[in-house]
Amino acid sequence: MRDTVRDAIALHTSPGIAQRRGTVCDLVRLGTGADFGYESDYVSDEEAAVINEAFPRLDINTAIGQLITEQARRNRAVKAPHLSAGDYFYRSVHGFDMSFVSRWGAV
């Protein structure tokens, strides 16, 4: 069970992989996505308002982006490896760094 939980956490931002790792991995991915509005058409705006009233989001959209970006800034290779979710957040704030894609640049 420990490996399943670890995989679910590690793969929750990896569509295509999470689905193939089992139900728990896929449910964590879907639940996390729904929390940010991705593939959440099955929740009406009225239902979302009730849910958010009961469980306030506490500015998670802004806060998590800032936390991920700050971790990436401090240790890019570990916290935001190429093509990871951390890399996406980092590039959204700091722009695209060609030297990070390839040490040879755009050659």
C-alpha positions as a Python dict, from the first residue, in 0.01 Angstrom:
ca = {
    (1, 'M'): (0, 0, 0),
    (2, 'R'): (287, 240, 75),
    (3, 'D'): (415, 207, -282),
    (4, 'T'): (66, 276, -419),
    (5, 'V'): (36, 597, -216),
    (6, 'R'): (387, 706, -316),
    (7, 'D'): (309, 642, -683),
    (8, 'A'): (-23, 829, -658),
    (9, 'I'): (148, 1135, -514),
    (10, 'A'): (440, 1122, -755),
    (11, 'L'): (225, 1068, -1063),
    (12, 'H'): (-72, 1295, -993),
    (13, 'T'): (55, 1544, -1255),
    (14, 'S'): (134, 1275, -1512),
    (15, 'P'): (-169, 1204, -1731),
    (16, 'G'): (-135, 881, -1922),
    (17, 'I'): (101, 730, -1668),
    (18, 'A'): (-125, 760, -1361),
    (19, 'Q'): (-411, 582, -1537),
    (20, 'R'): (-186, 287, -1614),
    (21, 'R'): (-61, 261, -1255),
    (22, 'G'): (-402, 171, -1114),
    (23, 'T'): (-721, 306, -968),
    (24, 'V'): (-566, 488, -671),
    (25, 'C'): (-315, 673, -891),
    (26, 'D'): (-584, 770, -1139),
    (27, 'L'): (-829, 885, -869),
    (28, 'V'): (-565, 1106, -705),
    (29, 'R'): (-484, 1259, -1046),
    (30, 'L'): (-851, 1317, -1125),
    (31, 'G'): (-927, 1456, -778),
    (32, 'T'): (-633, 1694, -786),
    (33, 'G'): (-728, 1810, -1134),
    (34, 'A'): (-1090, 1863, -1033),
    (35, 'D'): (-976, 2070, -735),
    (36, 'F'): (-820, 2313, -985),
    (37, 'G'): (-1116, 2298, -1226),
    (38, 'Y'): (-967, 2053, -1478),
    (39, 'E'): (-1215, 1799, -1620),
    (40, 'S'): (-1470, 1913, -1361),
    (41, 'D'): (-1775, 1973, -1580),
    (42, 'Y'): (-1970, 1726, -1366),
    (43, 'V'): (-1966, 1981, -1079),
    (44, 'S'): (-2205, 2272, -1133),
    (45, 'D'): (-2112, 2625, -1026),
    (46, 'E'): (-2378, 2601, -754),
    (47, 'E'): (-2233, 2275, -621),
    (48, 'A'): (-1883, 2422, -632),
    (49, 'A'): (-2001, 2722, -429),
    (50, 'V'): (-2142, 2490, -161),
    (51, 'I'): (-1823, 2282, -154),
    (52, 'N'): (-1601, 2591, -138),
    (53, 'E'): (-1812, 2738, 143),
    (54, 'A'): (-1771, 2419, 345),
    (55, 'F'): (-1404, 2371, 253),
    (56, 'P'): (-1243, 2711, 180),
    (57, 'R'): (-966, 2703, -79),
    (58, 'L'): (-749, 2954, 112),
    (59, 'D'): (-606, 3099, -210),
    (60, 'I'): (-450, 2763, -304),
    (61, 'N'): (-421, 2849, -674),
    (62, 'T'): (-192, 3145, -607),
    (63, 'A'): (-16, 3001, -302),
    (64, 'I'): (82, 2669, -459),
    (65, 'G'): (213, 2837, -772),
    (66, 'Q'): (429, 3069, -564),
    (67, 'L'): (560, 2784, -347),
    (68, 'I'): (647, 2565, -646),
    (69, 'T'): (816, 2855, -825),
    (70, 'E'): (1021, 2946, -517),
    (71, 'Q'): (1136, 2584, -468),
    (72, 'A'): (1228, 2569, -837),
    (73, 'R'): (1426, 2892, -812),
    (74, 'R'): (1628, 2754, -520),
    (75, 'N'): (1699, 2412, -673),
    (76, 'R'): (1589, 2395, -1036),
    (77, 'A'): (1746, 2060, -1124),
    (78, 'V'): (1570, 1876, -840),
    (79, 'K'): (1248, 2073, -790),
    (80, 'A'): (1175, 2160, -1155),
    (81, 'P'): (1339, 1910, -1389),
    (82, 'H'): (1280, 1959, -1759),
    (83, 'L'): (914, 1911, -1865),
    (84, 'S'): (789, 1860, -1508),
    (85, 'A'): (501, 2049, -1345),
    (86, 'G'): (760, 2250, -1150),
    (87, 'D'): (932, 2342, -1477),
    (88, 'Y'): (598, 2458, -1618),
    (89, 'F'): (533, 2685, -1317),
    (90, 'Y'): (890, 2817, -1323),
    (91, 'R'): (878, 2898, -1695),
    (92, 'S'): (537, 3065, -1653),
    (93, 'V'): (698, 3316, -1418),
    (94, 'H'): (1056, 3344, -1547),
    (95, 'G'): (1016, 3272, -1917),
    (96, 'F'): (1170, 3006, -2135),
    (97, 'D'): (1540, 2936, -2074),
    (98, 'M'): (1691, 2766, -2380),
    (99, 'S'): (2004, 2662, -2189),
    (100, 'F'): (1785, 2452, -1959),
    (101, 'V'): (1644, 2261, -2256),
    (102, 'S'): (1983, 2172, -2397),
    (103, 'R'): (2336, 2268, -2306),
    (104, 'W'): (2387, 2324, -2679),
    (105, 'G'): (2106, 2580, -2700),
    (106, 'A'): (1908, 2609, -3024),
    (107, 'V'): (2180, 2462, -3248),
}
